[in-house]
Amino acid sequence: MPNKKNYYLRTKVKMYSENKICKLFGIQYPVVQGGMVWVSGWRLASAVSNAGGIGLLGAGSMYPDVLREHIIKCKKATDNPFGVNLPLLYPNIEEHIQSIIELRVPIVFTSAGSPAKWTETLKKEGIKVAHVVSSVKFALKAQKAGVDAVVAEGFEAGGHNGSEETTTFCLVPEVKKNIEIPLLAAGGIATGRQMLAAMVLGADGVQIGTRFVATEEASAHDNFKNAILNANEGDTLLTLKEIGSVRLMKNKFFNQIQTAYSDHINKDDLTALVGRGRAKKGMFEGDMDEGMLEIGQCAASINNIKPVKEVITDLMKEYEEAKKSFIF
């Protein structure tokens, strides 16, 4: 008599292997971990990849030598595909690209800039490229640039964001109608039911950030992780549109920003107020008063810190159960 459990596991793996994102990147589940600054080091990225998704190193908070170190450690920690998230408007892009090519990183997710400049260079090296967008217009530009997939990120997401304030569930179906390449949904997704909803609207997979911050392997400071557990509805807001829209958790520094707006601060003074290293101070060093705390709206729904493997297991279990409970 055949082993029903093993048959189920083989069937499930086969089902996901037919998914466009799984086929494109050679992974088990259509789940990508967002490449978040000061959070996404090699421990988090390798854990996500080992659990069947794609882990991304957050190059936005790394100098070139640090990124090389994290790539080398990640390669030692996992035999599965992993990638680098590369914000194109940050410094050291040329050095990062060189490290990615030399160390044979298989996947790059670009953001915050034009994908046209580096996509061809990366793809010539056999590297799969995805690009994060906040509108149909930018999705079409990314497809024209030759990327392999697009991430449609709604403004519920944490960190730097589209200033249009288009929600994920409005953005995803519009992008789906206009592109032919695989599509990932991002922003406000932390559960299997939310993952299913995104895929019903046309996504082939999801990119998740905030849920992975509250994991044992994330390099975020424990103060920041605990702040996420205590977050309530409305505790984050998209702000600083004049110098780069970013969703922040409300704290003492956030209130300083609001006061500055009330005083009609100009762009230069706003830039000076933010200064340098605010995200590191809050997310990595744990200063909950003066740091910038970049996190998504779904922080309000997170109430525990778990190992990455458990997060992904729970995510996929809930996804499958949700599929069974709805008739389409």
Secondary structure as GFF3:
##gff-version 3
##sequence-region A 1 328
A	DSSP	alpha_helix	4	17	.	.	.	ID=ss1
A	DSSP	alpha_helix	20	25	.	.	.	ID=ss2
A	DSSP	beta_strand	31	33	.	.	.	ID=ss3
A	DSSP	alpha_helix	42	50	.	.	.	ID=ss4
A	DSSP	beta_strand	55	58	.	.	.	ID=ss5
A	DSSP	three_ten_helix	59	61	.	.	.	ID=ss6
A	DSSP	alpha_helix	64	77	.	.	.	ID=ss7
A	DSSP	beta_strand	82	87	.	.	.	ID=ss8
A	DSSP	alpha_helix	93	102	.	.	.	ID=ss9
A	DSSP	beta_strand	107	111	.	.	.	ID=ss10
A	DSSP	alpha_helix	119	124	.	.	.	ID=ss11
A	DSSP	beta_strand	128	133	.	.	.	ID=ss12
A	DSSP	alpha_helix	136	145	.	.	.	ID=ss13
A	DSSP	beta_strand	149	153	.	.	.	ID=ss14
A	DSSP	beta_strand	159	160	.	.	.	ID=ss15
A	DSSP	alpha_helix	168	178	.	.	.	ID=ss16
A	DSSP	beta_strand	183	186	.	.	.	ID=ss17
A	DSSP	alpha_helix	192	200	.	.	.	ID=ss18
A	DSSP	beta_strand	205	208	.	.	.	ID=ss19
A	DSSP	alpha_helix	210	213	.	.	.	ID=ss20
A	DSSP	alpha_helix	222	229	.	.	.	ID=ss21
A	DSSP	beta_strand	236	239	.	.	.	ID=ss22
A	DSSP	beta_strand	246	249	.	.	.	ID=ss23
A	DSSP	alpha_helix	252	262	.	.	.	ID=ss24
A	DSSP	alpha_helix	267	274	.	.	.	ID=ss25
A	DSSP	alpha_helix	278	279	.	.	.	ID=ss26
A	DSSP	pi_helix	280	284	.	.	.	ID=ss27
A	DSSP	three_ten_helix	297	301	.	.	.	ID=ss28
A	DSSP	alpha_helix	308	325	.	.	.	ID=ss29
###
